[in-house]
């Protein structure tokens, strides 16, 4: 999560949705306000204490954390936005990310089909790096009653144009997105799925698919 006091925005960073690129493009706006020095000192102290002070929101915090911790009037005045991604594509991305950076947690399930069966097995023990990508994207964006709290939801598939919209709304100059961690070494996500594996994603992410407007046979969400 990225909070800017100077530009009055809150970016909710959902994993594997291009959020690192968005954060890098907007991180300069974390500073430049009268509380910046105090914020910097508190952040460094929190790091030295293992973040026990709790002076900043973790990278992948849900928006409800900001709603509960910030003054109501201040929270309501923020421009709140996030980026989401096609759920089937996100699972392929997560598979390759884990296989590349943390293969040891896969426990031998090194093909997509085997990995997905194991990943969705309810008897599997919880593992942070595996289960992060099983969390519903919509859960990051709603209050305790399921109401959306964001003012704008961008899409990974339209990252540049949606970033341009954010910049226009905030009154800041746009630029070419530094699309970090974008993979160019794999086929379309469609080719990874059998009917059985697709059904696992269909069922688990039904809420995301309905609210965010994604369909398996369409790369972009319906808006």
N, C-alpha and C positions, 0 to 999 in steps of 0.2 A: 504494500500500500504506500502510495506517495502523496503526502499532504503538502500543499503550498499555501502558506499564509499570504505571501505577496500577491499571488494571482488567484487566490481563493478557489482552489480546486482540490479534489480528492480522486486519485486514480486507484481503483481496486485491481490488484495484480493477480489474475488467475493464472496458474502454472500452465505452460505449454501453449500460450495463446499469442505470442509475440510481445508479451509484457516487458521483457528485458529491453527490447528495442524502444518501446514506448517510454520506459523509465529513463533510459539514457538520453532520449531526446528532450525530456522534460525536467531532468534532475537539477538543472541550473536554477530552476524556480523554487527549489526548496529553501533558498536563502534570499537575501535582499530585503529583509524586513527587520523591524526593530527588535524582534525576539531571536534573531539568528544566532548571535553569540551565545546567549544562554542555551539555546537549543543545541548548538554544537558541543558545548561543555557537558551538558546533561547526556548527550548521546555518547560521548567518549567515556564518561564515568560509568554509564550503563554497560558499555562494552567491557571495561575493566572488571566489572562485577559480574560478568556473565549474563548481562541484561536482566539482573534481578531488580534493578530500579524501575524498569518498565517505562522508560521515558520516550519510547518510540513504538510505532506499530510495526510488527513483523512484516516481512516482505509479502507474504500471502495471507494477510489478515482478511477476514470477511467484513463487509461494510457495517454489519451490526455492531462490531467492536467500536468503530468510530461514532456511531449513533449513541451508544451507551456512554462513551467516555468524554465526548466533546459537548460543550454547552449546546442546548437544543437550537437556539437562535443562530449560533455560529454554524452548526452542522447544516441547518436548512438553507443557509446562504451560500454554501459551497456548490460548485458545479461538480457533480459526482458522475464518474463514468468508468467503464470497464471495456475490455475486449474479450469476446468469446470465440469459440472455434467449433467447427463441425465435429460432433462427438466421435464419429468413426475415424476421422482423420486424426483426431487428438490421440486416440488409442494407438494408432500406428506410430505416431511421433514419440509417444511415451515408451513404447517397446524399443525403438531404436536408441533413444536416449539412455535407457537403462542398460541395454546391451553394450553400448559404447563406453559408458562411464562407470557403471556399477554391475558388471556381469556376475559378480559373486552372489548378489541377492537373487538371481534368477534360479539358482539351484538346479541347473541343468535344463531348464525349459527355454532353450535357445532358438526355437522356431516360433513364429507368431502364433500359430494355432495351438501349440502346446502351452505357450506362455499364457495365452488368453484363457484357456480352460482352467489352468492353475490359478490365475489371477482372480477369476470369478468364483472359485471354489469357496463356499462359505466356511469350510473347515480349516482353511489356510490361516496361519497365524498372521496377525497384523504386522506389516512392515511399512514404515513411513514412505519410502521411495516407491513402493509399489502402490500403496493405497491412496496416495495423494491424487493420482489421476483417476481414481474411482469416485471422488467427491463430485457431486453435482455442481456444475458451473452456476446454476441459478441460486444455489444456497449461499454463494458469495455476495449476492446482490439484493437479498430480501431481509425484511425485519422478522421478528418472532412470529408474526401472523402470516408470513408469506407474501407480503406486499413489496413490490419492487421499490428500491430506494434510489436507484440511479436516474440521472437526468438523460443519459445517453449510453447506448450499448453499441460499441463498434464491433467489427468482425475481422478476424484474422485474414479472411479471404479478401477483404477490402482495406487492408491496413493503412495504406498511404492516403486514400481518399477520406477515410474516417479520421485519420490523424489531422488532415487538413481541416476537417470540420471542427475538431476540438480546438485547433489553433485559432480559427476564425471566431469561435464562440468566446474564447478567452482573450482575444485581442492581442495575440502574440504572433510573431512571424513563423510561418511554416518552413519546412525544409525537407529534403529527401530523407526518408526514414532509414536509419542505420539498421537494416533488418538482420540482426544478429541471430546466430544459431539456426538460420534457415537452411534446411537440408536440400540438396540437389542431387542426391545419389540414390533415390528410390522411385519406384513406380507409383502410379495413382493409388490412393488408399483402397479403392474398389477391389483391386486385384488381390488384396490380402485376405479377403473374407470368403468363407464358406457360408452357407445358409445358417448353419448351427452357430458359428461364431458371431455372425451378424445379429442373430436373435438374442444373444447374450447382451450385446450393446443396446439393442432396441429396448429390451425390458428394463435394464438398469438405468438407462438415461432417458426414459420415456418423458419425464417432466421437462428436461432440457430440450428435447426434440420438439415438444409441443410449444413451449413458451418461446424458445429462440428461433423456431421456424425452420429447422434444418430437415432435409430429406436425404436419404442415402444416395439416391441417384442424381442429386444436384449438389454441386460444389459450394454454392452460395446459399445463404439463408434467405428465406422470403421475408421481405420487410414491407 
